Amino acid sequence: MKYLDIEQLKTNLSLGKTVEQWLGHKHEEDYTVLKWLSIKKERNAEFNVAYIESFDEGSDDFIDIYEFSTLDPDELLGVINTFSTKDEALDFSVNEYGASMGKFVSQGMIQEEYALYLNL
């Protein structure tokens, strides 16, 4: 997996490119919950951190994590927190959700992280 180094991470965010991170999963009695987050720069130059929990509805042939149902149907885009700077958004991601500065990927690569989880 190609993770972004800190300079790439901050450059991508400054340029308005979304970054994402796989945060793992948890097994419940009847289902598995996938956890991940994304950080996106908005048009007003603020940064949104979206924390997503979705049902594991994938398979070897279907790894499009964006299409999975969210745990809370009222939060289709996840739990969103907004920050004035990219550094505040990154710090929040690390402190609130346990993200790692060395494990962010470019948008779209979260599906590859899911495939690794499935051991494909």
Summary of the structure (lengths in Angstrom):
residues: 120
radius of gyration: 14.0
end to end distance: 12.7
largest distance: 42.0
contacts: 340
relative contact order: 0.26
helix: 28%
strand: 32%
